Amino acid sequence: MPLKKPKAVRVPLPFPDNELSKDENKRRRAIRAKRDLEELDGFSWSKKPRRGIAERVGDRMRRLPAQFPFLMAGVGMGGLLILGFVIASDTGLRVGPRVVYAESWGSERTAEDAAAEREAAMEALRQRYAAHNAEIDARAAAQREAALAREREAARGASPS
């Protein structure tokens, strides 16, 4: 028995050539699919080498022009926040003294102990205050002496000898 030659079977294409179809819906869908494929740069196996980031960002911005102002506003606000924190960290703002609202003492502590501690803390504060004032007075006196010395030198230089 001789072998029969198989019939030629047409292999289906992924997208049939419907651009020339008489059916208007098929023709419209084919044209739209072709345009979408061109916009997406074809199939993944036939893509061109990747372009630079500037070109890709430019393409993205051309495709999404309405979202660009919102994107820039979001990036700008984030940048302003970060810039504010950086500026605040560089200004050298002083942190105030640590305030202790409650301390834990043993049960044997009496009111007299608390008053004595408070008086000792106040005496230390008074001494610091007096030392600070003495330092300020000494600096002012040194500045006055330096100013007087400069005036004397200027008077000696101005007077005829």
Summary of the structure (lengths in Angstrom):
residues: 161
radius of gyration: 43.8
end to end distance: 146.6
largest distance: 146.6
contacts: 238
relative contact order: 0.03
helix: 63%
strand: 0%
